[in-house]
Amino acid sequence: MSVVTVSPFRRRLGWLVRFFPDKTIRYPQVLCFLRFLLKHLRGPLLVLWDRGRPHRAKAVAQFLRRHRRRLWVEWFPSY
């Protein structure tokens, strides 16, 4: 999984990657990646997501609610 970061203050782009070799990405890997983001990036985070099944899992929704002060999600429109 990867993320492109944009710093509005420093006007820099970044890229964070987390590899899950030999695994299909499911909700546990999504949760692991979100924790990784919260640990390595400061300030509020806006995540742009497709409507993939792992992103819509109940455990992911609960995680997002627990971190709603710092982590927001915007969904891409349906295809």
C-alpha positions in Angstrom: 0.0 0.0 0.0 1.2 3.5 -0.6 0.3 7.1 -0.1 1.3 10.3 -1.7 1.7 13.1 0.9 1.3 16.8 0.2 2.6 19.3 2.7 0.8 22.6 2.4 3.4 24.5 4.4 6.6 23.1 3.0 5.1 22.7 -0.5 6.7 19.2 -0.8 5.4 15.9 -2.0 6.3 12.7 -0.3 5.6 9.0 -0.8 5.2 6.4 2.0 5.0 2.7 1.1 4.3 -0.3 3.3 4.7 -3.7 1.7 2.7 -6.8 2.6 4.5 -9.5 0.7 2.6 -12.6 -0.2 -0.7 -11.2 1.2 -3.9 -10.1 -0.4 -4.8 -6.7 1.0 -7.7 -7.1 3.4 -9.0 -5.0 6.3 -6.2 -6.1 8.7 -3.6 -4.8 6.3 -5.6 -1.5 5.9 -5.7 -1.1 9.6 -1.9 -1.7 9.8 -1.3 0.9 7.1 -3.5 3.5 8.8 -1.6 3.0 12.1 1.6 3.4 10.0 0.4 6.7 8.6 -0.6 8.0 12.0 2.8 7.1 13.4 4.9 8.6 10.6 2.9 11.7 9.6 2.1 14.7 11.9 -1.0 16.7 11.8 -4.4 16.0 10.3 -4.6 13.5 7.4 -7.1 13.3 4.6 -7.3 9.9 2.9 -8.8 9.6 -0.6 -10.2 6.1 -1.1 -12.0 4.0 -3.7 -14.9 2.0 -2.4 -12.9 -1.3 -2.2 -14.2 -3.9 0.2 -11.3 -3.7 2.7 -11.8 0.1 3.0 -15.5 -0.4 3.9 -14.9 -3.0 6.6 -16.6 -2.5 10.0 -13.3 -2.7 11.8 -11.9 0.1 9.5 -15.0 2.2 10.1 -14.5 1.8 13.9 -10.8 2.7 13.6 -11.7 5.9 11.7 -14.3 6.9 14.3 -11.7 6.5 17.1 -9.3 8.7 15.2 -11.8 11.2 13.7 -9.9 14.2 15.1 -6.9 13.4 13.0 -7.9 11.2 10.2 -10.6 11.9 7.5 -11.7 9.9 4.5 -13.2 11.2 1.3 -14.6 8.5 -1.1 -14.1 8.6 -4.8 -17.4 8.4 -6.7 -18.7 5.0 -7.7 -17.7 3.8 -11.2 
